[in-house]
Amino acid sequence: MTFRELGLSDEVLNAVADAGYEHPTPIQEQAIPQVLMGRDILGCAQTGTGKTASFTLPMIDILAQGRARARMPRSLILTPTRELAAQISENFEIYGKYNKLTMALLIGGENFGPQMEKLDRGVDVLIATPGRLIDHFERGGLLLTDVKILVIDEADRMLDMGFIPDVERIVSFLPKIRQTLFFSATFPPEVKRLSDSFLINPKEITVSPKVSTAETVRHFLAPTRAKDFEKRETLRRILQAEEVKNALIFCNRKRDVDIVARSLKRHGFQAAPLHGDMAQAARTETLEAFKTGDITYLVATDVAGRGIDIAGLSHVFNFDVPFHAEDYIHRIGRTGRAGAAGRAITLATRAESKYVAAIQKLIGKTIPPLENVEAPAQSEDTETDTQDAAAEADTSGRSRSRSRRRPRKAKEGTAEARPRSRSASADKPKRGSAPASKPAAARTKKADTAKDTSRRKKSGRGDEPQVGLGDHVPAFLMRDPRKSG
Ligand code: AMP
């Protein structure tokens, strides 16, 4: 099929040709004609499928007729993050280069002034994160009664980041008669409830990520014992043995993302967490540090990891085997891109073997065991295990008497923090491993500060003992109830 057969205008077709696209992707094939006909869309698709063009291309043609009035945008695209909002606006610029549409980006962390000026001039396309949009609305800078097309992108990430109440509030300001395009990679019950209430007789489109895995990725299974601290030790052994340039480490739960990142840092690895509970500023800073190489290991959930578009990762590690086999394909698709060699290593306990079997069935091959890495027979490092156990107890909010088992804090970049089970060959400084010439603490300071600040704000607990409620303040008392958008 060609783009011309989808019913797009010559202006858009020329822009698509300039972008170098030859054929529409499956979601574009299915969505574009329906959007042009004015139909609602329920798209089950992830990034990488071409979903952004599937709504931006027809929107450009629909909006080509008519003019925007001051403060009354004609279309609204809600996205969970600034990065995604910026990506969508770039798409509008590329595909709309032969049209004269006006656009505004309302995202947190930027000055209100220029955003308000743009709204005052009238915009055809408004791209916004929910929090900032509500701020503008409450300042009276905008009316949503002229919105003809609403796009909700990555609804499951909105859910993950706690934005659903904001989204519902925003949609309540919109006209009932409108066209709604709703995208999500997964449909947990809350997202399903939302799509049911926002859409009228939608065309349902499901596109799966490519089931094949790149030939350039080598997959391995690393058997591990089941206890969390044992898994972390297995992970450390592997990280030491591998030549890691930059890597994503996936966990199935947000809670484990924090624990694993903190534990790795404590052991001297340049690691940082990324998940939906982090403040936007901390997420942006962490991503930036990962892009520039200040952070080597980014520990993430599937949902947070999905938004990361960083080419050329040398490794992907699965700290947990993903529950859904498709997620495995998506996770490891982050490495081995553009012909570069990549390694995907999955830690697997005996209990996770059923998920491994499902993955092997989906990808049609057996994943071989990783050589030279044994599961730890028993802990070699009782002190750091104690620290890890304490980190776990802290994160889960469980009470623990610090006076009885107060972990001794290891300074980053010191011998104490360094991995102890390094082999002789691994003692050579290696890219990505902690004991490099430049202290890890210095290199990760910027990202650490943001993350730590966010963590302290959230949990209210730093490394200092808490005073006032014995030696433990319940986490819920210290949590900052505000969310940023
Ligand atoms: P998305 O899923 O929207 O994030 O798009 C993923 C990537 O695919 C982006 O870099 C797009 O520029 C690119 N892309 C979108 N549609 C096409 C197409 N029809 N042919 C080739 N590349 C495309």
Residues whose N, C-alpha, C, O or C-beta is under 5 A from the ligand:
A	BS01	AMP	Y21 E22 H23 P24 T25 Q46 T47 G48 T49 G50 K51 T52 A53
